[in-house]
Amino acid sequence: MAVCETCGNDYEMAFEVRAQGVTHTFDSFECAIHTMAPRCEHCGVTILGHGHQVDGQFFCCAHCASASQGTSTVDHV
């Protein structure tokens, strides 16, 4: 069995996620999201979708990007 790097659970159905050359082990999507998903630079919410990126910073939406950067941005449609 494999141990989840987020919660420490030793689980027979754990899975691996490989990102940027590093392999991570998790027992649930919840733990994977908690550890790997970016957080909005403005409001701190976990970004589960595409989000919005400005100058290397991640935001959950155009509103947060605009509020943080002081420039007008729009969401992709």
All heavy atoms as a GROMACS GRO file, in nm:
protein
  573
    1MET      N    1   0.084  -0.119   0.000
    1MET     CA    2   0.000   0.000   0.000
    1MET      C    3   0.088   0.125   0.000
    1MET      O    4   0.205   0.119   0.034
    1MET     CB    5  -0.092   0.000   0.121
    1MET     CG    6  -0.197  -0.112   0.114
    1MET     SD    7  -0.334  -0.094   0.226
    1MET     CE    8  -0.257  -0.127   0.382
    2ALA      N    9   0.027   0.236  -0.036
    2ALA     CA   10   0.102   0.361  -0.045
    2ALA      C   11   0.045   0.463   0.053
    2ALA      O   12  -0.074   0.463   0.082
    2ALA     CB   13   0.096   0.416  -0.187
    3VAL      N   14   0.130   0.550   0.101
    3VAL     CA   15   0.092   0.651   0.201
    3VAL      C   16   0.066   0.784   0.132
    3VAL      O   17   0.148   0.833   0.054
    3VAL     CB   18   0.203   0.665   0.307
    3VAL    CG1   19   0.169   0.776   0.405
    3VAL    CG2   20   0.224   0.533   0.380
    4CYS      N   21  -0.048   0.844   0.164
    4CYS     CA   22  -0.085   0.975   0.110
    4CYS      C   23   0.006   1.082   0.169
    4CYS      O   24   0.024   1.091   0.291
    4CYS     CB   25  -0.231   1.006   0.144
    4CYS     SG   26  -0.286   1.170   0.092
    5GLU      N   27   0.063   1.166   0.082
    5GLU     CA   28   0.156   1.269   0.132
    5GLU      C   29   0.084   1.384   0.200
    5GLU      O   30   0.147   1.462   0.271
    5GLU     CB   31   0.245   1.321   0.021
    5GLU     CG   32   0.176   1.406  -0.083
    5GLU     CD   33   0.274   1.453  -0.190
    5GLU    OE1   34   0.331   1.369  -0.261
    5GLU    OE2   35   0.291   1.576  -0.201
    6THR      N   36  -0.047   1.396   0.183
    6THR     CA   37  -0.122   1.503   0.247
    6THR      C   38  -0.169   1.464   0.386
    6THR      O   39  -0.147   1.535   0.483
    6THR     CB   40  -0.244   1.544   0.162
    6THR    OG1   41  -0.199   1.585   0.034
    6THR    CG2   42  -0.322   1.658   0.226
    7CYS      N   43  -0.235   1.348   0.397
    7CYS     CA   44  -0.296   1.311   0.525
    7CYS      C   45  -0.227   1.195   0.596
    7CYS      O   46  -0.257   1.166   0.712
    7CYS     CB   47  -0.444   1.278   0.505
    7CYS     SG   48  -0.475   1.124   0.415
    8GLY      N   49  -0.137   1.124   0.526
    8GLY     CA   50  -0.065   1.014   0.588
    8GLY      C   51  -0.138   0.881   0.589
    8GLY      O   52  -0.089   0.783   0.646
    9ASN      N   53  -0.256   0.876   0.526
    9ASN     CA   54  -0.333   0.753   0.522
    9ASN      C   55  -0.262   0.648   0.436
    9ASN      O   56  -0.218   0.676   0.326
    9ASN     CB   57  -0.473   0.781   0.466
    9ASN     CG   58  -0.564   0.661   0.471
    9ASN    OD1   59  -0.551   0.575   0.558
    9ASN    ND2   60  -0.658   0.656   0.378
   10ASP      N   61  -0.251   0.528   0.488
   10ASP     CA   62  -0.193   0.415   0.415
   10ASP      C   63  -0.308   0.344   0.347
   10ASP      O   64  -0.388   0.276   0.412
   10ASP     CB   65  -0.120   0.323   0.514
   10ASP     CG   66  -0.034   0.220   0.444
   10ASP    OD1   67  -0.027   0.221   0.320
   10ASP    OD2   68   0.027   0.138   0.515
   11TYR      N   69  -0.320   0.358   0.216
   11TYR     CA   70  -0.440   0.318   0.144
   11TYR      C   71  -0.406   0.232   0.023
   11TYR      O   72  -0.320   0.267  -0.056
   11TYR     CB   73  -0.514   0.445   0.100
   11TYR     CG   74  -0.648   0.425   0.036
   11TYR    CD1   75  -0.746   0.346   0.095
   11TYR    CD2   76  -0.679   0.488  -0.083
   11TYR    CE1   77  -0.870   0.331   0.036
   11TYR    CE2   78  -0.803   0.475  -0.143
   11TYR     CZ   79  -0.899   0.396  -0.081
   11TYR     OH   80  -1.023   0.381  -0.140
   12GLU      N   81  -0.478   0.122   0.009
   12GLU     CA   82  -0.449   0.028  -0.100
   12GLU      C   83  -0.485   0.082  -0.238
   12GLU      O   84  -0.434   0.034  -0.339
   12GLU     CB   85  -0.522  -0.104  -0.077
   12GLU     CG   86  -0.672  -0.094  -0.084
   12GLU     CD   87  -0.742  -0.223  -0.049
   12GLU    OE1   88  -0.686  -0.304   0.028
   12GLU    OE2   89  -0.854  -0.242  -0.098
   13MET      N   90  -0.571   0.182  -0.245
   13MET     CA   91  -0.610   0.238  -0.375
   13MET      C   92  -0.552   0.378  -0.397
   13MET      O   93  -0.605   0.458  -0.473
   13MET     CB   94  -0.763   0.240  -0.387
   13MET     CG   95  -0.821   0.100  -0.390
   13MET     SD   96  -0.998   0.098  -0.403
   13MET     CE   97  -1.023   0.170  -0.564
   14ALA      N   98  -0.441   0.407  -0.333
   14ALA     CA   99  -0.374   0.536  -0.353
   14ALA      C  100  -0.331   0.548  -0.499
   14ALA      O  101  -0.316   0.448  -0.570
   14ALA     CB  102  -0.252   0.547  -0.260
   15PHE      N  103  -0.313   0.670  -0.544
   15PHE     CA  104  -0.272   0.694  -0.683
   15PHE      C  105  -0.160   0.796  -0.685
   15PHE      O  106  -0.137   0.868  -0.589
   15PHE     CB  107  -0.391   0.742  -0.768
   15PHE     CG  108  -0.455   0.868  -0.718
   15PHE    CD1  109  -0.415   0.992  -0.766
   15PHE    CD2  110  -0.556   0.863  -0.622
   15PHE    CE1  111  -0.474   1.108  -0.720
   15PHE    CE2  112  -0.617   0.979  -0.575
   15PHE     CZ  113  -0.576   1.102  -0.624
   16GLU      N  114  -0.092   0.802  -0.797
   16GLU     CA  115   0.019   0.894  -0.814
   16GLU      C  116  -0.017   1.003  -0.916
   16GLU      O  117  -0.086   0.977  -1.013
   16GLU     CB  118   0.144   0.820  -0.863
   16GLU     CG  119   0.199   0.722  -0.762
   16GLU     CD  120   0.322   0.649  -0.812
   16GLU    OE1  121   0.348   0.651  -0.936
   16GLU    OE2  122   0.392   0.590  -0.729
   17VAL      N  123   0.034   1.121  -0.890
   17VAL     CA  124   0.022   1.233  -0.982
   17VAL      C  125   0.164   1.281  -1.009
   17VAL      O  126   0.240   1.309  -0.916
   17VAL     CB  127  -0.061   1.348  -0.921
   17VAL    CG1  128  -0.061   1.469  -1.013
   17VAL    CG2  129  -0.203   1.302  -0.892
   18ARG      N  130   0.199   1.291  -1.135
   18ARG     CA  131   0.333   1.338  -1.173
   18ARG      C  132   0.319   1.478  -1.229
   18ARG      O  133   0.245   1.504  -1.323
   18ARG     CB  134   0.394   1.244  -1.276
   18ARG     CG  135   0.536   1.279  -1.311
   18ARG     CD  136   0.600   1.166  -1.392
   18ARG     NE  137   0.733   1.200  -1.431
   18ARG     CZ  138   0.841   1.183  -1.357
   18ARG    NH1  139   0.828   1.131  -1.237
   18ARG    NH2  140   0.960   1.217  -1.399
   19ALA      N  141   0.391   1.573  -1.168
   19ALA     CA  142   0.385   1.712  -1.212
   19ALA      C  143   0.525   1.773  -1.202
   19ALA      O  144   0.591   1.761  -1.099
   19ALA     CB  145   0.287   1.791  -1.125
   20GLN      N  146   0.568   1.834  -1.308
   20GLN     CA  147   0.698   1.902  -1.314
   20GLN      C  148   0.811   1.810  -1.270
   20GLN      O  149   0.903   1.850  -1.198
   20GLN     CB  150   0.695   2.030  -1.234
   20GLN     CG  151   0.595   2.131  -1.287
   20GLN     CD  152   0.591   2.259  -1.206
   20GLN    OE1  153   0.640   2.265  -1.094
   20GLN    NE2  154   0.533   2.362  -1.265
   21GLY      N  155   0.803   1.683  -1.312
   21GLY     CA  156   0.909   1.586  -1.284
   21GLY      C  157   0.907   1.525  -1.146
   21GLY      O  158   0.996   1.448  -1.110
   22VAL      N  159   0.807   1.557  -1.064
   22VAL     CA  160   0.797   1.504  -0.929
   22VAL      C  161   0.672   1.417  -0.919
   22VAL      O  162   0.565   1.455  -0.967
   22VAL     CB  163   0.790   1.618  -0.824
   22VAL    CG1  164   0.775   1.563  -0.684
   22VAL    CG2  165   0.912   1.707  -0.835
   23THR      N  166   0.684   1.300  -0.856
   23THR     CA  167   0.571   1.211  -0.837
   23THR      C  168   0.515   1.228  -0.696
   23THR      O  169   0.589   1.222  -0.598
   23THR     CB  170   0.612   1.064  -0.859
   23THR    OG1  171   0.664   1.051  -0.993
   23THR    CG2  172   0.494   0.970  -0.843
   24HIS      N  173   0.384   1.252  -0.689
   24HIS     CA  174   0.314   1.270  -0.562
   24HIS      C  175   0.218   1.153  -0.543
   24HIS      O  176   0.161   1.103  -0.640
   24HIS     CB  177   0.234   1.400  -0.563
   24HIS     CG  178   0.317   1.522  -0.590
   24HIS    ND1  179   0.379   1.592  -0.490
   24HIS    CD2  180   0.348   1.583  -0.707
   24HIS    CE1  181   0.444   1.694  -0.543
   24HIS    NE2  182   0.428   1.690  -0.675
   25THR      N  183   0.195   1.111  -0.419
   25THR     CA  184   0.104   1.002  -0.389
   25THR      C  185  -0.009   1.054  -0.301
   25THR      O  186   0.015   1.119  -0.199
   25THR     CB  187   0.177   0.888  -0.316
   25THR    OG1  188   0.287   0.845  -0.397
   25THR    CG2  189   0.085   0.771  -0.290
   26PHE      N  190  -0.133   1.021  -0.341
   26PHE     CA  191  -0.252   1.066  -0.267
   26PHE      C  192  -0.350   0.951  -0.252
   26PHE      O  193  -0.355   0.859  -0.334
   26PHE     CB  194  -0.321   1.182  -0.340
   26PHE     CG  195  -0.230   1.299  -0.364
   26PHE    CD1  196  -0.180   1.325  -0.489
   26PHE    CD2  197  -0.194   1.384  -0.260
   26PHE    CE1  198  -0.095   1.434  -0.512
   26PHE    CE2  199  -0.110   1.492  -0.281
   26PHE     CZ  200  -0.060   1.517  -0.408
   27ASP      N  201  -0.436   0.962  -0.150
   27ASP     CA  202  -0.540   0.862  -0.131
   27ASP      C  203  -0.676   0.910  -0.180
   27ASP      O  204  -0.771   0.834  -0.187
   27ASP     CB  205  -0.550   0.820   0.016
   27ASP     CG  206  -0.604   0.928   0.107
   27ASP    OD1  207  -0.601   1.047   0.068
   27ASP    OD2  208  -0.648   0.894   0.218
   28SER      N  209  -0.687   1.039  -0.216
   28SER     CA  210  -0.814   1.094  -0.264
   28SER      C  211  -0.787   1.219  -0.349
   28SER      O  212  -0.681   1.282  -0.336
   28SER     CB  213  -0.904   1.131  -0.147
   28SER     OG  214  -0.847   1.238  -0.074
   29PHE      N  215  -0.886   1.254  -0.430
   29PHE     CA  216  -0.874   1.377  -0.508
   29PHE      C  217  -0.872   1.498  -0.413
   29PHE      O  218  -0.807   1.598  -0.439
   29PHE     CB  219  -0.988   1.391  -0.608
   29PHE     CG  220  -0.975   1.299  -0.725
   29PHE    CD1  221  -1.068   1.200  -0.748
   29PHE    CD2  222  -0.868   1.310  -0.813
   29PHE    CE1  223  -1.054   1.114  -0.855
   29PHE    CE2  224  -0.854   1.225  -0.920
   29PHE     CZ  225  -0.948   1.126  -0.942
   30GLU      N  226  -0.945   1.488  -0.303
   30GLU     CA  227  -0.947   1.596  -0.205
   30GLU      C  228  -0.805   1.629  -0.157
   30GLU      O  229  -0.765   1.745  -0.151
   30GLU     CB  230  -1.036   1.560  -0.088
   30GLU     CG  231  -1.044   1.667   0.018
   30GLU     CD  232  -1.134   1.629   0.134
   30GLU    OE1  233  -1.181   1.515   0.140
   30GLU    OE2  234  -1.157   1.716   0.219
   31CYS      N  235  -0.730   1.526  -0.122
   31CYS     CA  236  -0.592   1.547  -0.075
   31CYS      C  237  -0.504   1.601  -0.187
   31CYS      O  238  -0.419   1.688  -0.165
   31CYS     CB  239  -0.534   1.418  -0.018
   31CYS     SG  240  -0.598   1.378   0.147
   32ALA      N  241  -0.523   1.550  -0.309
   32ALA     CA  242  -0.444   1.597  -0.423
   32ALA      C  243  -0.471   1.746  -0.449
   32ALA      O  244  -0.379   1.824  -0.469
   32ALA     CB  245  -0.475   1.515  -0.548
   33ILE      N  246  -0.597   1.784  -0.444
   33ILE     CA  247  -0.635   1.924  -0.466
   33ILE      C  248  -0.578   2.011  -0.355
   33ILE      O  249  -0.521   2.117  -0.381
   33ILE     CB  250  -0.788   1.938  -0.475
   33ILE    CG1  251  -0.837   1.877  -0.606
   33ILE    CG2  252  -0.831   2.084  -0.462
   33ILE    CD1  253  -0.987   1.857  -0.612
   34HIS      N  254  -0.591   1.967  -0.232
   34HIS     CA  255  -0.542   2.045  -0.118
   34HIS      C  256  -0.393   2.075  -0.132
   34HIS      O  257  -0.347   2.186  -0.103
   34HIS     CB  258  -0.569   1.970   0.012
   34HIS     CG  259  -0.516   2.040   0.132
   34HIS    ND1  260  -0.581   2.146   0.192
   34HIS    CD2  261  -0.404   2.020   0.205
   34HIS    CE1  262  -0.511   2.188   0.294
   34HIS    NE2  263  -0.402   2.115   0.306
   35THR      N  264  -0.318   1.978  -0.179
   35THR     CA  265  -0.173   1.993  -0.189
   35THR      C  266  -0.127   2.061  -0.318
   35THR      O  267  -0.035   2.142  -0.317
   35THR     CB  268  -0.104   1.855  -0.177
   35THR    OG1  269  -0.134   1.802  -0.048
   35THR    CG2  270   0.046   1.864  -0.194
   36MET      N  271  -0.193   2.031  -0.429
   36MET     CA  272  -0.139   2.073  -0.558
   36MET      C  273  -0.208   2.192  -0.625
   36MET      O  274  -0.146   2.260  -0.706
   36MET     CB  275  -0.142   1.954  -0.654
   36MET     CG  276  -0.055   1.841  -0.603
   36MET     SD  277  -0.024   1.718  -0.726
   36MET     CE  278   0.086   1.807  -0.834
   37ALA      N  279  -0.333   2.218  -0.594
   37ALA     CA  280  -0.405   2.325  -0.664
   37ALA      C  281  -0.352   2.462  -0.621
   37ALA      O  282  -0.326   2.484  -0.503
   37ALA     CB  283  -0.554   2.316  -0.637
   38PRO      N  284  -0.340   2.554  -0.716
   38PRO     CA  285  -0.296   2.689  -0.679
   38PRO      C  286  -0.406   2.762  -0.602
   38PRO      O  287  -0.523   2.726  -0.610
   38PRO     CB  288  -0.270   2.756  -0.815
   38PRO     CG  289  -0.356   2.681  -0.911
   38PRO     CD  290  -0.364   2.541  -0.859
   39ARG      N  291  -0.368   2.865  -0.528
   39ARG     CA  292  -0.461   2.950  -0.455
   39ARG      C  293  -0.464   3.087  -0.522
   39ARG      O  294  -0.363   3.136  -0.571
   39ARG     CB  295  -0.418   2.968  -0.310
   39ARG     CG  296  -0.394   2.841  -0.230
   39ARG     CD  297  -0.523   2.765  -0.202
   39ARG     NE  298  -0.504   2.655  -0.109
   39ARG     CZ  299  -0.476   2.530  -0.144
   39ARG    NH1  300  -0.456   2.500  -0.269
   39ARG    NH2  301  -0.466   2.435  -0.053
   40CYS      N  302  -0.582   3.147  -0.522
   40CYS     CA  303  -0.597   3.282  -0.578
   40CYS      C  304  -0.512   3.380  -0.498
   40CYS      O  305  -0.517   3.383  -0.375
   40CYS     CB  306  -0.745   3.324  -0.573
   40CYS     SG  307  -0.775   3.490  -0.636
   41GLU      N  308  -0.434   3.459  -0.570
   41GLU     CA  309  -0.345   3.557  -0.506
   41GLU      C  310  -0.423   3.668  -0.437
   41GLU      O  311  -0.371   3.735  -0.348
   41GLU     CB  312  -0.252   3.620  -0.610
   41GLU     CG  313  -0.159   3.524  -0.678
   41GLU     CD  314  -0.038   3.487  -0.593
   41GLU    OE1  315  -0.010   3.556  -0.494
   41GLU    OE2  316   0.029   3.389  -0.629
   42HIS      N  317  -0.550   3.687  -0.476
   42HIS     CA  318  -0.629   3.796  -0.419
   42HIS      C  319  -0.717   3.749  -0.303
   42HIS      O  320  -0.712   3.805  -0.194
   42HIS     CB  321  -0.715   3.861  -0.528
   42HIS     CG  322  -0.797   3.976  -0.479
   42HIS    ND1  323  -0.741   4.097  -0.445
   42HIS    CD2  324  -0.929   3.989  -0.457
   42HIS    CE1  325  -0.836   4.179  -0.404
   42HIS    NE2  326  -0.952   4.116  -0.411
   43CYS      N  327  -0.798   3.645  -0.325
   43CYS     CA  328  -0.895   3.603  -0.222
   43CYS      C  329  -0.858   3.473  -0.151
   43CYS      O  330  -0.919   3.439  -0.050
   43CYS     CB  331  -1.035   3.593  -0.281
   43CYS     SG  332  -1.059   3.451  -0.392
   44GLY      N  333  -0.762   3.399  -0.205
   44GLY     CA  334  -0.715   3.278  -0.139
   44GLY      C  335  -0.792   3.152  -0.171
   44GLY      O  336  -0.758   3.044  -0.122
   45VAL      N  337  -0.896   3.161  -0.252
   45VAL     CA  338  -0.975   3.043  -0.286
   45VAL      C  339  -0.890   2.943  -0.366
   45VAL      O  340  -0.799   2.981  -0.438
   45VAL     CB  341  -1.103   3.082  -0.364
   45VAL    CG1  342  -1.070   3.125  -0.506
   45VAL    CG2  343  -1.204   2.969  -0.367
   46THR      N  344  -0.919   2.814  -0.348
   46THR     CA  345  -0.849   2.711  -0.425
   46THR      C  346  -0.900   2.715  -0.568
   46THR      O  347  -1.021   2.711  -0.591
   46THR     CB  348  -0.874   2.572  -0.364
   46THR    OG1  349  -0.830   2.573  -0.228
   46THR    CG2  350  -0.800   2.464  -0.440
   47ILE      N  351  -0.810   2.719  -0.664
   47ILE     CA  352  -0.848   2.726  -0.806
   47ILE      C  353  -0.858   2.585  -0.861
   47ILE      O  354  -0.758   2.514  -0.873
   47ILE     CB  355  -0.746   2.809  -0.885
   47ILE    CG1  356  -0.735   2.949  -0.826
   47ILE    CG2  357  -0.784   2.814  -1.034
   47ILE    CD1  358  -0.619   3.031  -0.879
   48LEU      N  359  -0.980   2.544  -0.895
   48LEU     CA  360  -1.002   2.410  -0.948
   48LEU      C  361  -1.016   2.409  -1.099
   48LEU      O  362  -0.996   2.306  -1.162
   48LEU     CB  363  -1.128   2.349  -0.885
   48LEU     CG  364  -1.123   2.331  -0.734
   48LEU    CD1  365  -1.253   2.270  -0.684
   48LEU    CD2  366  -1.005   2.247  -0.693
   49GLY      N  367  -1.051   2.520  -1.158
   49GLY     CA  368  -1.066   2.528  -1.303
   49GLY      C  369  -0.943   2.591  -1.366
   49GLY      O  370  -0.833   2.583  -1.312
   50HIS      N  371  -0.964   2.655  -1.479
   50HIS     CA  372  -0.854   2.717  -1.551
   50HIS      C  373  -0.799   2.839  -1.478
   50HIS      O  374  -0.682   2.870  -1.489
   50HIS     CB  375  -0.897   2.758  -1.692
   50HIS     CG  376  -0.928   2.642  -1.779
   50HIS    ND1  377  -0.830   2.563  -1.834
   50HIS    CD2  378  -1.045   2.589  -1.819
   50HIS    CE1  379  -0.886   2.467  -1.905
   50HIS    NE2  380  -1.016   2.481  -1.897
   51GLY      N  381  -0.883   2.909  -1.408
   51GLY     CA  382  -0.838   3.028  -1.338
   51GLY      C  383  -0.796   3.137  -1.434
   51GLY      O  384  -0.832   3.137  -1.551
   52HIS      N  385  -0.719   3.229  -1.384
   52HIS     CA  386  -0.678   3.346  -1.460
   52HIS      C  387  -0.534   3.376  -1.420
   52HIS      O  388  -0.506   3.387  -1.300
   52HIS     CB  389  -0.771   3.463  -1.425
   52HIS     CG  390  -0.776   3.570  -1.526
   52HIS    ND1  391  -0.854   3.562  -1.638
   52HIS    CD2  392  -0.713   3.688  -1.532
   52HIS    CE1  393  -0.840   3.673  -1.709
   52HIS    NE2  394  -0.754   3.751  -1.647
   53GLN      N  395  -0.446   3.389  -1.514
   53GLN     CA  396  -0.305   3.412  -1.484
   53GLN      C  397  -0.260   3.546  -1.540
   53GLN      O  398  -0.285   3.576  -1.657
   53GLN     CB  399  -0.219   3.300  -1.541
   53GLN     CG  400  -0.075   3.305  -1.497
   53GLN     CD  401   0.005   3.184  -1.545
   53GLN    OE1  402  -0.048   3.093  -1.607
   53GLN    NE2  403   0.132   3.185  -1.517
   54VAL      N  404  -0.197   3.625  -1.453
   54VAL     CA  405  -0.145   3.756  -1.494
   54VAL      C  406  -0.004   3.769  -1.437
   54VAL      O  407   0.016   3.759  -1.316
   54VAL     CB  408  -0.233   3.872  -1.442
   54VAL    CG1  409  -0.174   4.006  -1.481
   54VAL    CG2  410  -0.377   3.858  -1.490
   55ASP      N  411   0.092   3.789  -1.524
   55ASP     CA  412   0.231   3.809  -1.482
   55ASP      C  413   0.280   3.702  -1.385
   55ASP      O  414   0.344   3.732  -1.284
   55ASP     CB  415   0.250   3.948  -1.419
   55ASP     CG  416   0.224   4.061  -1.518
   55ASP    OD1  417   0.250   4.041  -1.639
   55ASP    OD2  418   0.178   4.168  -1.475
   56GLY      N  419   0.246   3.577  -1.413
   56GLY     CA  420   0.292   3.466  -1.332
   56GLY      C  421   0.216   3.444  -1.202
   56GLY      O  422   0.249   3.355  -1.125
   57GLN      N  423   0.114   3.524  -1.176
   57GLN     CA  424   0.030   3.506  -1.058
   57GLN      C  425  -0.101   3.442  -1.099
   57GLN      O  426  -0.153   3.468  -1.207
   57GLN     CB  427   0.002   3.640  -0.989
   57GLN     CG  428   0.125   3.704  -0.928
   57GLN     CD  429   0.087   3.832  -0.856
   57GLN    OE1  430   0.031   3.922  -0.916
   57GLN    NE2  431   0.120   3.839  -0.728
   58PHE      N  432  -0.158   3.359  -1.008
   58PHE     CA  433  -0.282   3.289  -1.037
   58PHE      C  434  -0.399   3.353  -0.962
   58PHE      O  435  -0.386   3.387  -0.844
   58PHE     CB  436  -0.272   3.142  -0.998
   58PHE     CG  437  -0.178   3.064  -1.084
   58PHE    CD1  438  -0.047   3.045  -1.045
   58PHE    CD2  439  -0.220   3.011  -1.205
   58PHE    CE1  440   0.041   2.974  -1.125
   58PHE    CE2  441  -0.133   2.940  -1.286
   58PHE     CZ  442  -0.002   2.922  -1.246
   59PHE      N  443  -0.510   3.367  -1.032
   59PHE     CA  444  -0.632   3.423  -0.975
   59PHE      C  445  -0.750   3.333  -1.012
   59PHE      O  446  -0.748   3.267  -1.116
   59PHE     CB  447  -0.657   3.564  -1.027
   59PHE     CG  448  -0.543   3.658  -0.997
   59PHE    CD1  449  -0.442   3.679  -1.089
   59PHE    CD2  450  -0.536   3.723  -0.874
   59PHE    CE1  451  -0.336   3.764  -1.061
   59PHE    CE2  452  -0.431   3.807  -0.845
   59PHE     CZ  453  -0.330   3.828  -0.938
   60CYS      N  454  -0.854   3.334  -0.928
   60CYS     CA  455  -0.969   3.248  -0.955
   60CYS      C  456  -1.058   3.305  -1.065
   60CYS      O  457  -1.130   3.231  -1.131
   60CYS     CB  458  -1.049   3.224  -0.827
   60CYS     SG  459  -1.124   3.374  -0.757
   61CYS      N  460  -1.054   3.436  -1.086
   61CYS     CA  461  -1.141   3.499  -1.185
   61CYS      C  462  -1.083   3.634  -1.228
   61CYS      O  463  -0.988   3.685  -1.168
   61CYS     CB  464  -1.281   3.519  -1.128
   61CYS     SG  465  -1.285   3.629  -0.984
   62ALA      N  466  -1.144   3.692  -1.330
   62ALA     CA  467  -1.098   3.822  -1.380
   62ALA      C  468  -1.117   3.931  -1.276
   62ALA      O  469  -1.034   4.022  -1.265
   62ALA     CB  470  -1.173   3.858  -1.508
   63HIS      N  471  -1.223   3.923  -1.196
   63HIS     CA  472  -1.247   4.023  -1.093
   63HIS      C  473  -1.128   4.030  -0.996
   63HIS      O  474  -1.077   4.137  -0.966
   63HIS     CB  475  -1.375   3.994  -1.016
   63HIS     CG  476  -1.388   4.076  -0.892
   63HIS    ND1  477  -1.429   4.207  -0.895
   63HIS    CD2  478  -1.361   4.047  -0.763
   63HIS    CE1  479  -1.427   4.255  -0.772
   63HIS    NE2  480  -1.387   4.160  -0.690
   64CYS      N  481  -1.086   3.914  -0.945
   64CYS     CA  482  -0.973   3.911  -0.850
   64CYS      C  483  -0.843   3.956  -0.916
   64CYS      O  484  -0.764   4.027  -0.855
   64CYS     CB  485  -0.957   3.771  -0.790
   64CYS     SG  486  -1.077   3.735  -0.659
   65ALA      N  487  -0.823   3.917  -1.041
   65ALA     CA  488  -0.702   3.960  -1.113
   65ALA      C  489  -0.702   4.111  -1.129
   65ALA      O  490  -0.601   4.177  -1.104
   65ALA     CB  491  -0.694   3.891  -1.248
   66SER      N  492  -0.815   4.168  -1.168
   66SER     CA  493  -0.825   4.312  -1.186
   66SER      C  494  -0.808   4.385  -1.054
   66SER      O  495  -0.740   4.487  -1.046
   66SER     CB  496  -0.960   4.350  -1.248
   66SER     OG  497  -0.971   4.297  -1.378
   67ALA      N  498  -0.871   4.333  -0.948
   67ALA     CA  499  -0.862   4.398  -0.816
   67ALA      C  500  -0.718   4.396  -0.764
   67ALA      O  501  -0.673   4.491  -0.701
   67ALA     CB  502  -0.955   4.328  -0.717
   68SER      N  503  -0.647   4.290  -0.792
   68SER     CA  504  -0.511   4.276  -0.742
   68SER      C  505  -0.410   4.352  -0.827
   68SER      O  506  -0.318   4.414  -0.774
   68SER     CB  507  -0.471   4.129  -0.736
   68SER     OG  508  -0.340   4.114  -0.689
   69GLN      N  509  -0.428   4.348  -0.957
   69GLN     CA  510  -0.332   4.407  -1.049
   69GLN      C  511  -0.361   4.552  -1.084
   69GLN      O  512  -0.275   4.622  -1.136
   69GLN     CB  513  -0.325   4.325  -1.178
   69GLN     CG  514  -0.278   4.182  -1.158
   69GLN     CD  515  -0.134   4.176  -1.114
   69GLN    OE1  516  -0.048   4.239  -1.173
   69GLN    NE2  517  -0.107   4.102  -1.008
   70GLY      N  518  -0.483   4.597  -1.062
   70GLY     CA  519  -0.520   4.733  -1.094
   70GLY      C  520  -0.535   4.758  -1.244
   70GLY      O  521  -0.538   4.870  -1.289
   71THR      N  522  -0.546   4.648  -1.320
   71THR     CA  523  -0.566   4.660  -1.465
   71THR      C  524  -0.690   4.584  -1.502
   71THR      O  525  -0.738   4.497  -1.429
   71THR     CB  526  -0.446   4.602  -1.542
   71THR    OG1  527  -0.431   4.464  -1.506
   71THR    CG2  528  -0.318   4.676  -1.512
   72SER      N  529  -0.744   4.614  -1.616
   72SER     CA  530  -0.865   4.548  -1.664
   72SER      C  531  -0.829   4.414  -1.730
   72SER      O  532  -0.745   4.410  -1.820
   72SER     CB  533  -0.936   4.637  -1.767
   72SER     OG  534  -1.051   4.571  -1.814
   73THR      N  535  -0.889   4.308  -1.682
   73THR     CA  536  -0.871   4.176  -1.741
   73THR      C  537  -1.008   4.114  -1.760
   73THR      O  538  -1.105   4.154  -1.696
   73THR     CB  539  -0.785   4.084  -1.654
   73THR    OG1  540  -0.849   4.067  -1.528
   73THR    CG2  541  -0.646   4.142  -1.631
   74VAL      N  542  -1.016   4.015  -1.849
   74VAL     CA  543  -1.143   3.946  -1.872
   74VAL      C  544  -1.121   3.796  -1.866
   74VAL      O  545  -1.012   3.746  -1.893
   74VAL     CB  546  -1.205   3.984  -2.010
   74VAL    CG1  547  -1.243   4.131  -2.015
   74VAL    CG2  548  -1.109   3.951  -2.122
   75ASP      N  549  -1.228   3.724  -1.827
   75ASP     CA  550  -1.222   3.578  -1.826
   75ASP      C  551  -1.225   3.526  -1.969
   75ASP      O  552  -1.283   3.587  -2.059
   75ASP     CB  553  -1.342   3.519  -1.750
   75ASP     CG  554  -1.325   3.527  -1.602
   75ASP    OD1  555  -1.213   3.502  -1.553
   75ASP    OD2  556  -1.423   3.556  -1.531
   76HIS      N  557  -1.163   3.409  -1.990
   76HIS     CA  558  -1.171   3.344  -2.120
   76HIS      C  559  -1.310   3.284  -2.135
   76HIS      O  560  -1.366   3.234  -2.040
   76HIS     CB  561  -1.067   3.232  -2.130
   76HIS     CG  562  -0.927   3.283  -2.129
   76HIS    ND1  563  -0.867   3.340  -2.238
   76HIS    CD2  564  -0.835   3.285  -2.030
   76HIS    CE1  565  -0.743   3.375  -2.207
   76HIS    NE2  566  -0.722   3.344  -2.081
   77VAL      N  567  -1.365   3.289  -2.255
   77VAL     CA  568  -1.497   3.229  -2.280
   77VAL      C  569  -1.487   3.128  -2.391
   77VAL      O  570  -1.394   3.125  -2.465
   77VAL     CB  571  -1.603   3.335  -2.315
   77VAL    CG1  572  -1.634   3.417  -2.192
   77VAL    CG2  573  -1.558   3.424  -2.428
   0.00000   0.00000   0.00000
